[in-house]
Amino acid sequence: MSAAVTIAALPVAALTLILLLRTRLGTRLVAVPSEERWHERTTPTFGGVAIVAGLVGGVALALAVGAIEPSRELFGILGGTLIVFAAGFADDLVKLSPLAKLGAQVAAAAVAVASGLTVELVASDWIAIPLAVVWLVGITNAFNLLDNMDGLAATLAAIASFTFAVDAAADNSSDLVLVVALGLGCACLGFLPFNLRRDGRSLVFMGDSGSQAIGFTLAALGLASSWTVAGTTVATTVLPLLVLAIPILDTAFVTLLRIAQRRPVSQGGRDHTSHRLVYYGLSEGRAVAVLAAIALALGATGLAYNLVNDGPLTVIGVLVSVVLLVQFASFLGDLEEQARTGGGQQQVSIARALLEPRRLAEVVFDFALMCLSFLAAYALFVDGLGDNQQRAVFVAALPVVLALRYVCFVVAGVYRRVWRFAGAHDFVSVAVACAISAVGAYAIVRLQRGTLSTFPPQVFLLDAVFTTVLVIGSRIAVGRVLTWREHRGGERRRVLIVGAGRSGRSLARELRETPGQRVVGFLDDNPGVRRRRVVGVTVAGSLQEAATVIAATQADEVVVTIADAPPDRLQPVVAACEEAGLECRFLRRTAEPDPTALAGARVS
């Protein structure tokens, strides 16, 4: 295969670095250690020069031997890459402003789009072209942010490049993608021995020139890799998204965290995914290895069902991928919470953390509920199983619905909640996540070329309603089962609560979660709640009816939550307890400062 000559990018990159390290440039173009940077010694930052030289050299050789034909798209990709490389090199030299860097990235994206690259999945050019620009600029910045630890960006870039290359070679879809992907991957391999070293002393960094060039080229490959089939199936978008999932996840996580902390997103910091793994207790090399392993798994998953091009397999692939990403994102969230609270490091297996049983069960169970919900909504609006067009849209839309719904669930914190103690706020979060994902899925599928001609759009709305009801119902059911398991067997003390106000309701909720306790009713003088149910407990009567209610409910204990009420109002309750021989307790909720804490505060 003549495209194999592109592997010349590896020795070109390596030789370029050897030559540059022997020049005086290594003392002028350097990164100095600071609080925002991870490294601890001054290091040259011209690795991007070698990576781009290797890429261009490999592609030029492929052109020379006829492995690839000259084309607008090829020169658009290389032209855009050289623009962001030049801007990054200038930034390494004189520190450009964020606006200047963004301007260069948009210009590079414009060059690539003008050459023919776009989001082929979208029918309207007015939407496809801006989406392509956002994708190119976004992934460029994602790799710029990801370049925060020795070997990380180059390793993930090599994995992504070779995944694109394998896909192009196996599918015979694009010699352009094959050659450019091989060139970039081999150039990164030529750079890695100088950056990721066993002694931990990197000889050179890739700098902004390298990270931006890598990010832009991979983003362009993501657009180019689905030219031949993007107009027919949503599944073709899965490969680029999974291949680049780690930089996308890292960028989203860091961006949201910095916005929440009111810090500039463009400012450097030690809050990236790789840093959190090191704080967790891993060495830098093992942190890179963990992220590389996840990237390999996601890339292999994407290849498996992208090459098979089977709808049901795509759905299963989405499940596998989402399970891994949800577990990993939740694991990072746990590390963030641990760091925020100052808790000690609890060393556990990362594999065990990524396969946490409770969360894994929730994700898999939700998968079944989502599929059932979408199928039920679809069946209500079509005759039988629908025509061929409707079934094709159903199979294409289901992975989109699943992926967006899982993303919304993660953002809404659905998998970080203890559902046994869930309340209205938790259920509203589920409903909002389902609604947003339904709107997003409809928009994505609607933008495809003619796919909704006979497919009922009401399916997406009804699916959101069904999923909301099923997910909330499943959480409530689990909570009830767990409560029943704790309370089953043994004697349960029957408690009658006096007062259905805030304190009474709070006590009822607390006793409901207390093994061996059962709230049998409320006593309250408010006629508006008489014979009604408050937090699932019946208001059995007024305080004057205490004796009758105690006998009817067979109460073992009476707790008064309105202890500050006038004595004559509480007298019937006290008398009824004495007559029945029951314990009558008065609940007073007060908050008092800890004298030792105050003394410590004064001393400090």
C-alpha positions as CSV (number, residue, x, y, z in Angstrom):
1,M,0.0,0.0,0.0
2,S,1.6,3.2,-1.2
3,A,0.2,5.2,1.7
4,A,2.6,3.5,3.9
5,V,5.4,5.9,2.8
6,T,3.7,8.4,5.1
7,I,5.4,6.7,8.1
8,A,8.4,8.8,7.0
9,A,6.8,11.5,9.2
10,L,8.3,9.7,12.2
11,P,12.0,10.0,11.3
12,V,11.4,13.5,10.0
13,A,10.0,14.6,13.3
14,A,12.7,12.9,15.3
15,L,15.6,14.3,13.2
16,T,14.1,17.8,13.3
17,L,14.1,17.7,17.1
18,I,17.7,16.3,17.2
19,L,18.8,19.2,15.1
20,L,16.8,21.9,17.0
21,L,18.1,20.7,20.3
22,R,21.6,21.3,19.1
23,T,20.9,24.9,18.2
24,R,20.6,28.0,20.4
25,L,16.8,28.0,19.9
26,G,16.6,25.7,22.8
27,T,17.7,28.5,25.2
28,R,15.4,31.1,23.7
29,L,12.1,29.4,23.0
30,V,11.4,27.9,26.5
31,A,8.6,27.4,29.0
32,V,9.5,28.7,32.5
33,P,8.0,26.9,35.6
34,S,5.2,28.7,37.3
35,E,2.3,28.0,39.6
36,E,0.0,27.5,36.6
37,R,2.4,25.0,34.9
38,W,3.0,21.4,35.9
39,H,6.7,21.1,35.0
40,E,9.5,22.2,37.4
41,R,12.3,23.2,35.1
42,T,12.9,25.4,32.1
43,T,12.2,23.4,28.9
44,P,12.3,24.2,25.2
45,T,8.8,24.5,23.5
46,F,9.6,23.9,19.8
47,G,8.3,20.3,19.6
48,G,5.4,21.6,17.5
49,V,7.9,22.5,14.8
50,A,9.0,18.9,14.6
51,I,5.5,17.5,14.6
52,V,4.3,19.8,11.8
53,A,7.5,19.2,9.8
54,G,6.9,15.4,10.1
55,L,3.3,15.8,9.1
56,V,4.1,17.9,6.0
57,G,7.1,15.8,5.1
58,G,5.0,12.6,5.3
59,V,2.2,14.0,3.2
60,A,4.6,15.5,0.7
61,L,6.2,12.1,0.2
62,A,2.8,10.5,-0.3
63,L,2.0,13.1,-2.9
64,A,5.3,12.4,-4.6
65,V,4.8,8.7,-5.0
66,G,1.1,9.1,-6.0
67,A,-0.4,7.6,-2.8
68,I,-2.8,10.6,-2.8
69,E,-4.0,13.0,-5.4
70,P,-3.7,16.8,-4.8
71,S,-7.0,18.2,-3.8
72,R,-8.6,21.4,-2.4
73,E,-9.6,19.5,0.8
74,L,-6.0,18.3,1.4
75,F,-4.5,21.8,0.9
76,G,-7.4,23.2,3.0
77,I,-6.5,21.0,5.9
78,L,-2.7,21.6,5.6
79,G,-3.3,25.4,5.2
80,G,-5.5,25.6,8.3
81,T,-3.0,23.5,10.2
82,L,-0.1,25.9,9.2
83,I,-2.2,28.9,10.2
84,V,-2.8,27.7,13.8
85,F,0.8,26.4,14.0
86,A,2.1,29.9,13.1
87,A,-0.2,31.5,15.7
88,G,0.8,29.0,18.3
89,F,4.5,29.6,17.5
90,A,4.0,33.3,17.9
91,D,2.2,32.7,21.2
92,D,5.1,30.6,22.4
93,L,7.4,33.6,21.5
94,V,5.5,36.7,22.6
95,K,2.2,35.5,24.3
96,L,-0.7,36.5,22.1
97,S,-4.0,37.6,23.6
98,P,-6.8,35.0,23.7
99,L,-8.7,37.1,21.1
100,A,-5.8,37.0,18.7
101,K,-5.4,33.3,19.0
102,L,-9.2,32.8,18.5
103,G,-9.0,35.0,15.4
104,A,-6.3,32.8,14.0
105,Q,-8.2,29.6,14.7
106,V,-11.4,31.0,13.0
107,A,-9.3,32.0,10.0
108,A,-7.8,28.5,9.8
109,A,-11.3,27.0,10.1
110,A,-12.5,29.3,7.3
111,V,-9.7,28.0,5.0
112,A,-10.7,24.4,5.7
113,V,-14.4,25.0,5.3
114,A,-13.8,27.0,2.0
115,S,-11.9,23.9,0.7
116,G,-15.0,21.7,1.1
117,L,-14.9,20.5,4.7
118,T,-18.3,20.8,6.4
119,V,-20.7,18.8,8.6
120,E,-22.2,16.6,5.8
121,L,-24.8,15.2,8.2
122,V,-26.6,18.5,8.3
123,A,-28.8,19.5,5.3
124,S,-28.6,23.3,5.6
125,D,-25.3,24.9,4.7
126,W,-26.3,27.9,6.9
127,I,-26.1,25.5,9.9
128,A,-23.5,23.0,8.7
129,I,-20.8,25.6,8.0
130,P,-21.0,27.3,11.5
131,L,-21.1,23.9,13.1
132,A,-17.9,22.9,11.2
133,V,-16.2,26.1,12.4
134,V,-17.2,25.6,16.0
135,W,-16.0,22.0,15.8
136,L,-12.6,22.9,14.3
137,V,-12.1,25.7,16.8
138,G,-13.4,23.7,19.8
139,I,-11.2,20.6,19.2
140,T,-8.2,22.9,18.5
141,N,-8.6,24.5,21.9
142,A,-9.4,21.1,23.6
143,F,-5.9,19.8,22.6
144,N,-4.4,23.1,23.6
145,L,-5.8,22.7,27.1
146,L,-5.0,18.9,27.1
147,D,-1.3,19.6,26.7
148,N,-0.7,19.8,30.4
149,M,1.5,16.8,31.2
150,D,4.4,15.1,29.5
151,G,3.3,12.7,26.7
152,L,-0.4,13.2,27.2
153,A,-1.5,15.2,24.2
154,A,0.9,13.4,21.8
155,T,-0.2,10.0,23.1
156,L,-3.9,10.7,22.7
157,A,-3.3,12.4,19.3
158,A,-1.4,9.3,18.1
159,I,-4.3,7.0,19.2
160,A,-6.9,9.2,17.5
161,S,-4.8,9.4,14.3
162,F,-4.3,5.7,14.0
163,T,-8.0,5.1,14.7
164,F,-8.9,7.4,11.8
165,A,-6.3,5.6,9.7
166,V,-7.6,2.1,10.5
167,D,-11.2,3.3,9.7
168,A,-10.2,4.8,6.4
169,A,-8.1,1.8,5.4
170,A,-10.7,-0.8,6.3
171,D,-13.6,1.1,4.7
172,N,-11.6,2.3,1.7
173,S,-13.4,5.6,2.2
174,S,-10.7,8.2,1.8
175,D,-7.0,8.1,0.9
176,L,-6.8,11.7,2.2
177,V,-7.9,10.7,5.7
178,L,-5.5,7.7,5.6
179,V,-2.5,9.7,4.6
180,V,-3.0,12.7,6.8
181,A,-3.9,10.5,9.8
182,L,-0.8,8.3,9.3
183,G,1.4,11.4,8.9
184,L,0.1,13.0,12.1
185,G,0.2,9.8,14.1
186,C,3.8,9.0,13.1
187,A,4.9,12.6,13.7
188,C,3.6,12.3,17.2
189,L,5.4,9.0,17.7
190,G,8.6,10.7,16.6
191,F,8.1,13.4,19.1
192,L,7.1,11.2,22.1
193,P,10.6,9.8,23.0
194,F,11.8,13.4,23.5
195,N,8.8,14.4,25.7
196,L,7.8,11.3,27.7
197,R,11.0,10.0,29.3
198,R,11.5,7.3,32.0
199,D,13.4,9.7,34.2
200,G,10.6,12.3,34.0
201,R,12.9,15.0,32.6
202,S,11.3,16.0,29.3
203,L,13.7,17.3,26.7
204,V,11.1,19.4,24.8
205,F,7.5,20.4,24.9
206,M,5.2,20.7,21.9
207,G,4.1,24.2,22.9
208,D,1.0,25.9,21.6
209,S,2.3,25.5,18.1
210,G,2.2,21.7,18.4
211,S,-1.0,21.3,20.5
212,Q,-3.1,23.7,18.2
213,A,-1.8,22.1,15.0
214,I,-2.6,18.6,16.4
215,G,-6.1,19.6,17.5
216,F,-6.9,21.3,14.3
217,T,-5.7,18.4,12.1
218,L,-7.7,15.9,14.2
219,A,-10.8,18.0,14.0
220,A,-10.4,18.2,10.2
221,L,-10.0,14.5,10.1
222,G,-13.2,14.1,12.0
223,L,-15.1,16.0,9.4
224,A,-13.3,14.4,6.5
225,S,-13.6,10.8,7.8
226,S,-17.4,10.6,7.1
227,W,-17.6,12.2,3.7
228,T,-18.8,9.1,1.9
229,V,-21.7,8.1,4.2
230,A,-22.5,11.0,6.4
231,G,-25.6,11.9,4.5
232,T,-27.2,8.5,5.3
233,T,-26.7,7.8,8.9
234,V,-26.2,9.4,12.3
235,A,-23.9,6.6,13.3
236,T,-21.0,8.0,11.3
237,T,-20.7,10.8,13.8
238,V,-20.0,8.4,16.6
239,L,-16.4,7.6,15.6
240,P,-15.0,11.2,15.7
241,L,-16.9,11.9,19.0
242,L,-15.6,8.7,20.7
243,V,-12.0,9.1,19.3
244,L,-11.8,12.6,20.7
245,A,-14.0,11.9,23.8
246,I,-11.1,12.4,26.3
247,P,-10.1,15.9,25.2
248,I,-13.8,16.9,24.8
249,L,-14.5,15.6,28.4
250,D,-11.4,17.3,29.8
251,T,-12.2,20.6,28.2
252,A,-15.9,20.5,29.3
253,F,-14.9,19.6,32.9
254,V,-12.2,22.3,33.2
255,T,-14.3,24.9,31.5
256,L,-17.4,24.4,33.8
257,L,-15.1,24.3,36.9
258,R,-13.3,27.5,36.0
259,I,-16.6,29.3,35.1
260,A,-18.0,28.2,38.5
261,Q,-14.9,29.5,40.2
262,R,-15.0,32.7,38.2
263,R,-11.6,32.1,36.6
264,P,-10.6,32.8,33.0
265,V,-11.1,29.7,30.9
266,S,-7.9,30.5,28.9
267,Q,-5.8,30.7,32.0
268,G,-3.6,27.8,32.8
269,G,-4.0,25.7,35.9
270,R,-3.5,22.3,37.6
271,D,-7.2,21.3,37.5
272,H,-7.2,19.0,34.4
273,T,-8.2,15.3,34.4
274,S,-4.6,14.2,34.3
275,H,-3.7,16.3,37.4
276,R,-6.6,14.9,39.3
277,L,-5.4,11.4,38.6
278,V,-2.0,12.4,40.0
279,Y,-3.6,13.9,43.1
280,Y,-5.4,10.6,43.4
281,G,-2.0,8.9,43.9
282,L,-0.9,7.9,40.4
283,S,2.4,8.7,38.9
284,E,2.4,11.0,35.8
285,G,3.2,8.0,33.6
286,R,0.4,5.9,35.0
287,A,-2.0,8.9,34.7
288,V,-1.2,9.1,31.0
289,A,-1.5,5.4,30.6
290,V,-5.0,5.4,32.2
291,L,-6.2,8.1,29.9
292,A,-4.6,6.3,26.9
293,A,-6.3,3.1,27.8
294,I,-9.7,4.8,28.0
295,A,-9.1,6.5,24.6
296,L,-8.1,3.1,23.1
297,A,-11.2,1.4,24.4
298,L,-13.5,4.2,23.1
299,G,-11.7,4.2,19.7
300,A,-12.0,0.5,19.4
301,T,-15.7,0.7,20.3
302,G,-16.2,3.3,17.7
303,L,-14.4,1.3,15.0
304,A,-16.3,-1.9,15.8
305,Y,-19.7,-0.6,15.1
306,N,-18.7,2.1,12.6
307,L,-17.2,-0.5,10.3
308,V,-20.1,-3.0,10.8
309,N,-22.6,-0.2,10.2
310,D,-25.3,-2.0,12.1
311,G,-28.0,0.0,13.8
312,P,-28.6,-2.3,16.9
313,L,-24.9,-2.7,17.3
314,T,-24.5,1.1,17.3
315,V,-27.1,1.3,20.1
316,I,-25.2,-1.2,22.1
317,G,-21.9,0.6,21.4
318,V,-23.5,3.8,22.6
319,L,-24.4,2.1,25.9
320,V,-20.9,0.6,26.4
321,S,-19.3,4.0,25.6
322,V,-21.6,6.0,27.8
323,V,-21.2,3.6,30.7
324,L,-17.4,4.1,30.5
325,L,-17.7,7.9,30.2
326,V,-20.3,8.3,32.9
327,Q,-18.3,6.2,35.3
328,F,-15.1,8.2,34.5
329,A,-16.8,11.6,34.7
330,S,-18.4,10.6,38.0
331,F,-15.0,9.4,39.3
332,L,-13.5,12.8,38.4
333,G,-16.4,14.4,40.2
334,D,-15.6,12.3,43.3
335,L,-12.0,13.4,43.1
336,E,-13.1,17.0,42.9
337,E,-15.4,16.7,45.9
338,Q,-12.6,15.0,47.8
339,A,-10.2,17.8,47.0
340,R,-12.8,20.5,47.8
341,T,-13.6,19.0,51.2
342,G,-9.9,18.3,52.0
343,G,-10.6,14.6,52.6
344,G,-7.8,12.2,52.6
345,Q,-6.9,10.1,49.6
346,Q,-8.8,6.8,49.6
347,Q,-6.7,4.5,47.4
348,V,-8.9,2.1,45.5
349,S,-8.6,0.4,42.2
350,I,-9.3,2.6,39.2
351,A,-10.9,-0.3,37.5
352,R,-13.2,-0.7,40.5
353,A,-13.9,3.0,40.5
354,L,-14.8,3.0,36.8
355,L,-17.2,0.0,37.4
356,E,-18.8,1.2,40.6
357,P,-21.7,-1.3,41.0
358,R,-24.6,1.1,42.0
359,R,-23.9,3.6,39.3
360,L,-23.3,0.9,36.7
361,A,-26.7,-0.6,37.5
362,E,-28.4,2.8,37.2
363,V,-26.8,3.5,33.8
364,V,-27.7,0.1,32.4
365,F,-31.2,0.1,33.8
366,D,-31.8,3.6,32.4
367,F,-30.6,2.3,29.0
368,A,-33.4,-0.3,29.1
369,L,-36.0,2.4,30.2
370,M,-34.9,4.8,27.5
371,C,-35.1,2.2,24.7
372,L,-38.5,1.1,25.9
373,S,-39.7,4.6,26.2
374,F,-38.6,5.6,22.7
375,L,-40.1,2.4,21.2
376,A,-43.4,2.9,23.0
377,A,-43.6,6.5,21.8
378,Y,-42.8,5.4,18.2
379,A,-45.4,2.6,18.3
380,L,-48.1,5.0,19.3
381,F,-47.7,7.2,16.2
382,V,-47.0,4.7,13.4
383,D,-49.0,1.9,12.0
384,G,-47.5,-1.4,13.0
385,L,-43.7,-1.2,12.7
386,G,-43.9,1.7,10.3
387,D,-42.6,1.9,6.8
388,N,-38.9,1.5,5.8
389,Q,-38.2,5.2,6.0
390,Q,-39.7,5.5,9.5
391,R,-37.8,2.4,10.7
392,A,-34.6,3.8,9.3
393,V,-35.1,7.1,11.1
394,F,-36.0,5.2,14.4
395,V,-32.7,3.2,14.3
396,A,-30.7,6.3,13.4
397,A,-32.3,8.5,16.0
398,L,-32.2,6.1,19.0
399,P,-28.4,6.5,19.5
400,V,-28.7,10.3,19.3
401,V,-31.5,10.2,21.9
402,L,-29.5,7.9,24.2
403,A,-26.3,9.9,23.9
404,L,-27.9,13.3,24.6
405,R,-30.0,11.9,27.4
406,Y,-27.0,10.4,29.2
407,V,-25.1,13.7,28.7
408,C,-28.0,15.7,30.2
409,F,-28.3,13.2,33.1
410,V,-24.6,13.5,33.9
411,V,-24.8,17.4,33.8
412,A,-27.9,17.3,35.9
413,G,-26.2,15.1,38.5
414,V,-28.7,12.3,38.1
415,Y,-26.0,9.6,38.8
416,R,-24.7,11.5,41.9
417,R,-27.9,11.5,43.8
418,V,-29.0,9.2,46.6
419,W,-32.5,8.4,45.3
420,R,-33.7,6.9,48.6
421,F,-33.8,10.4,49.9
422,A,-35.0,12.1,46.7
423,G,-37.3,15.0,46.7
424,A,-39.1,17.3,44.2
425,H,-35.9,19.0,43.2
426,D,-34.3,15.7,42.2
427,F,-37.4,14.8,40.1
428,V,-37.4,18.2,38.4
429,S,-33.8,17.7,37.4
430,V,-34.7,14.4,35.6
431,A,-37.7,16.1,33.8
432,V,-35.6,19.0,32.6
433,A,-32.8,16.7,31.4
434,C,-35.3,14.6,29.5
435,A,-36.9,17.7,27.9
436,I,-33.6,19.2,26.9
437,S,-32.3,16.0,25.4
438,A,-35.5,15.4,23.5
439,V,-35.3,18.9,21.9
440,G,-31.6,18.4,21.1
441,A,-32.2,14.9,19.6
442,Y,-35.1,16.2,17.4
443,A,-32.9,19.2,16.2
444,I,-30.0,16.9,15.3
445,V,-32.1,14.3,13.4
446,R,-34.2,17.1,11.8
447,L,-31.1,18.7,10.4
448,Q,-30.3,15.5,8.4
449,R,-31.1,15.4,4.8
450,G,-34.8,14.5,4.5
451,T,-34.9,12.0,7.3
452,L,-38.1,13.3,9.0
453,S,-40.3,13.3,5.8
454,T,-42.7,10.7,7.3
455,F,-41.4,10.3,10.8
456,P,-43.7,11.8,13.4
457,P,-41.9,14.5,15.4
458,Q,-44.3,14.0,18.3
459,V,-42.3,10.8,19.1
460,F,-39.6,12.9,20.7
461,L,-42.0,14.8,22.9
462,L,-43.8,11.7,24.1
463,D,-40.6,9.9,24.6
464,A,-39.4,12.6,27.0
465,V,-42.6,12.3,29.0
466,F,-42.4,8.5,29.1
467,T,-38.7,8.5,30.1
468,T,-39.4,11.1,32.9
469,V,-42.1,9.0,34.4
470,L,-40.2,5.7,34.1
471,V,-36.9,7.0,35.5
472,I,-38.6,8.8,38.4
473,G,-40.8,5.8,39.1
474,S,-37.9,3.5,39.1
475,R,-36.0,5.7,41.6
476,I,-39.1,5.9,43.9
477,A,-39.6,2.1,43.7
478,V,-35.9,1.5,44.6
479,G,-36.3,3.9,47.6
480,R,-39.4,2.1,48.8
481,V,-37.8,-1.3,48.4
482,L,-34.7,-0.3,50.4
483,T,-36.9,1.2,53.1
484,W,-39.0,-2.0,53.3
485,R,-36.0,-4.1,53.5
486,E,-34.7,-2.1,56.5
487,H,-38.0,-2.2,58.3
488,R,-39.1,-5.8,57.6
489,G,-39.1,-8.2,60.5
490,G,-39.0,-7.4,64.1
491,E,-41.2,-5.1,66.2
492,R,-41.7,-1.5,65.1
493,R,-42.5,1.2,67.6
494,R,-45.7,3.1,66.6
495,V,-45.3,6.8,66.9
496,L,-48.0,9.4,67.0
497,I,-46.8,13.0,66.2
498,V,-48.5,16.0,67.6
499,G,-48.3,18.9,65.1
500,A,-48.2,18.6,61.3
501,G,-46.2,21.7,60.8
502,R,-42.6,22.0,59.6
503,S,-41.1,20.3,62.7
504,G,-43.7,17.5,62.6
505,R,-43.1,16.9,58.9
506,S,-39.4,16.9,59.4
507,L,-39.7,14.4,62.2
508,A,-42.0,12.1,60.2
509,R,-39.4,12.0,57.3
510,E,-36.7,11.2,59.8
511,L,-38.6,8.4,61.5
512,R,-39.5,6.9,58.2
513,E,-35.8,6.3,57.6
514,T,-35.2,5.0,61.1
515,P,-35.3,1.2,61.5
516,G,-37.8,0.0,64.1
517,Q,-40.0,3.2,63.9
518,R,-43.4,3.7,62.2
519,V,-45.4,7.0,62.2
520,V,-49.0,6.1,62.6
521,G,-50.6,9.5,62.4
522,F,-50.6,13.2,63.1
523,L,-52.7,15.2,65.6
524,D,-53.3,18.8,64.5
525,D,-55.9,21.5,65.2
526,N,-55.8,23.0,61.7
527,P,-59.1,22.1,60.1
528,G,-57.6,22.5,56.7
529,V,-55.5,19.4,57.0
530,R,-58.0,17.2,59.0
531,R,-58.2,13.7,57.6
532,R,-55.7,14.6,54.9
533,R,-52.3,13.0,54.3
534,V,-49.2,15.0,55.0
535,V,-45.8,13.5,53.8
536,G,-47.7,10.2,53.4
537,V,-49.1,10.2,56.9
538,T,-52.8,10.8,57.8
539,V,-53.8,13.6,60.1
540,A,-56.0,11.4,62.3
541,G,-57.7,14.2,64.4
542,S,-57.3,17.3,66.6
543,L,-55.5,17.5,69.9
544,Q,-58.9,17.3,71.7
545,E,-59.3,13.8,70.1
546,A,-56.0,12.5,71.5
547,A,-57.5,9.7,73.6
548,T,-59.6,8.4,70.7
549,V,-56.7,8.6,68.2
550,I,-54.2,6.9,70.6
551,A,-56.6,4.0,71.0
552,A,-57.4,3.7,67.3
553,T,-53.8,3.8,66.1
554,Q,-52.5,1.7,69.0
555,A,-49.6,4.2,69.4
556,D,-46.6,3.2,71.6
557,E,-45.3,6.7,71.9
558,V,-46.4,10.3,71.4
559,V,-44.0,13.0,70.3
560,V,-45.1,16.7,70.6
561,T,-43.4,18.9,68.0
562,I,-45.3,22.1,69.1
563,A,-43.7,22.3,72.6
564,D,-44.1,26.1,72.8
565,A,-47.9,25.9,72.5
566,P,-50.0,27.1,75.5
567,P,-50.3,24.4,78.3
568,D,-54.1,24.3,78.1
569,R,-53.9,23.4,74.4
570,L,-51.5,20.5,75.1
571,Q,-53.3,19.3,78.3
572,P,-55.7,16.8,76.4
573,V,-52.6,15.1,74.9
574,V,-50.8,14.8,78.2
575,A,-53.9,13.5,79.9
576,A,-54.6,10.9,77.2
577,C,-51.0,9.7,77.4
578,E,-51.2,9.3,81.2
579,E,-54.4,7.5,80.9
580,A,-53.0,5.1,78.3
581,G,-49.7,4.7,80.1
582,L,-47.7,6.0,77.2
583,E,-44.5,8.0,77.1
584,C,-45.1,11.6,75.9
585,R,-42.0,13.4,74.7
586,F,-41.6,17.0,73.7
587,L,-39.3,17.8,70.8
588,R,-37.5,21.1,70.8
589,R,-35.1,21.8,68.0
590,T,-32.4,24.3,68.9
591,A,-29.0,25.2,67.4
592,E,-26.2,26.1,69.8
593,P,-22.6,27.0,69.1
594,D,-19.9,24.6,70.0
595,P,-17.9,26.3,72.9
596,T,-14.7,24.4,71.9
597,A,-15.1,25.6,68.3
598,L,-15.6,29.2,69.4
599,A,-12.6,29.0,71.7
600,G,-10.5,27.6,68.9
601,A,-11.6,30.4,66.5
602,R,-10.6,33.0,69.1
603,V,-7.2,31.4,69.6
604,S,-6.4,31.3,65.9
